[in-house]
Amino acid sequence: MAPSLPTPEALPPTLSQLHRAETDLTYWVTDRLGVGGSYWFEDFDVEDFTLDVESTPNLLRGNTALLGYLYRPYTANTFWARLIYRW
């Protein structure tokens, strides 16, 4: 008797890349007072077969809330400024 279940196939891989850079500068105005700033850049790219058009053709990409889905592509620019005072 032939099996009624289809042969299992491997799922496509999920690929991701994270590019990150940061810089931090401090300038001492006096011996006790300084100012500083930081900048972070992150660019995360992911290829997920579950969000591919061929996998889910009826999914409206701009109108869908994917609850609990953490692997979304993003680009982030973060700036910090600080005032330093030595006692």
Backbone torsions as a table, in degrees:
resi	resn	phi	psi	omega
1	MET	NA	132.0	-178.0
2	ALA	-80.0	142.0	178.6
3	PRO	-68.2	145.5	-178.4
4	SER	-92.0	-9.8	179.6
5	LEU	-86.2	143.0	177.2
6	PRO	-72.4	159.6	178.1
7	THR	-70.2	130.7	180.0
8	PRO	-64.8	144.6	177.1
9	GLU	-122.8	146.9	178.6
10	ALA	-71.1	141.9	176.6
11	LEU	-77.2	151.9	177.1
12	PRO	-65.3	153.4	-179.5
13	PRO	-72.3	153.2	171.9
14	THR	-101.5	117.7	-176.1
15	LEU	-107.7	141.4	178.0
16	SER	-144.9	151.7	177.1
17	GLN	-138.2	135.7	175.7
18	LEU	-120.1	122.3	175.4
19	HIS	-111.1	128.4	-176.2
20	ARG	-140.4	140.2	175.3
21	ALA	-142.5	148.2	176.9
22	GLU	-148.7	152.9	176.4
23	THR	-142.5	151.4	-177.7
24	ASP	-143.4	127.9	-179.2
25	LEU	-127.5	142.1	174.8
26	THR	-133.5	134.2	178.0
27	TYR	-123.5	123.6	179.8
28	TRP	-91.4	114.3	179.2
29	VAL	-74.1	-46.3	173.8
30	THR	-131.3	-174.3	177.0
31	ASP	-65.9	-25.0	-176.2
32	ARG	-108.8	-18.5	-173.6
33	LEU	-119.2	129.5	179.0
34	GLY	-139.1	158.6	174.5
35	VAL	-126.3	151.3	-178.2
36	GLY	-150.9	167.8	178.0
37	GLY	-155.2	152.7	178.9
38	SER	-133.8	153.8	176.2
39	TYR	-139.8	130.2	174.5
40	TRP	-120.0	138.6	174.0
41	PHE	-125.9	131.0	175.5
42	GLU	-134.4	136.1	175.4
43	ASP	-132.7	114.1	-177.7
44	PHE	-114.2	126.2	179.4
45	ASP	-123.7	136.1	-178.8
46	VAL	-137.2	141.1	172.6
47	GLU	-115.2	106.1	-176.8
48	ASP	-117.2	121.5	-177.0
49	PHE	-64.4	-22.9	-179.4
50	THR	-73.4	-19.0	176.7
51	LEU	-103.6	8.5	179.8
52	ASP	-73.0	149.3	-178.2
53	VAL	-63.6	-35.7	-179.7
54	GLU	-68.6	-31.2	-178.2
55	SER	-77.4	-40.2	-177.5
56	THR	-133.2	79.1	-176.0
57	PRO	-69.2	-23.6	-176.7
58	ASN	-90.9	1.2	-178.4
59	LEU	-79.4	120.7	176.0
60	LEU	-82.3	106.0	-171.1
61	ARG	-60.1	-37.3	-177.9
62	GLY	-83.8	-14.0	-174.1
63	ASN	-116.6	19.3	-175.2
64	THR	-112.5	132.5	174.0
65	ALA	-102.2	113.8	179.4
66	LEU	-97.7	91.0	-175.6
67	LEU	-70.2	130.4	178.2
68	GLY	80.3	3.4	-179.8
69	TYR	-90.3	112.7	-172.8
70	LEU	-95.3	-17.5	-171.6
71	TYR	-97.1	72.7	177.7
72	ARG	-109.6	139.9	177.2
73	PRO	-65.5	142.5	178.4
74	TYR	-154.9	161.1	170.2
75	THR	-130.0	127.4	-176.8
76	ALA	-126.6	136.2	173.2
77	ASN	-122.2	120.9	-176.8
78	THR	-125.6	131.3	179.7
79	PHE	-120.6	141.9	173.3
80	TRP	-130.6	144.8	171.7
81	ALA	-128.3	146.8	-178.1
82	ARG	-147.2	153.2	175.9
83	LEU	-116.2	127.1	-175.0
84	ILE	-115.1	130.6	176.6
85	TYR	-130.4	124.3	177.7
86	ARG	-93.3	132.8	178.8
87	TRP	-78.0	NA	NA
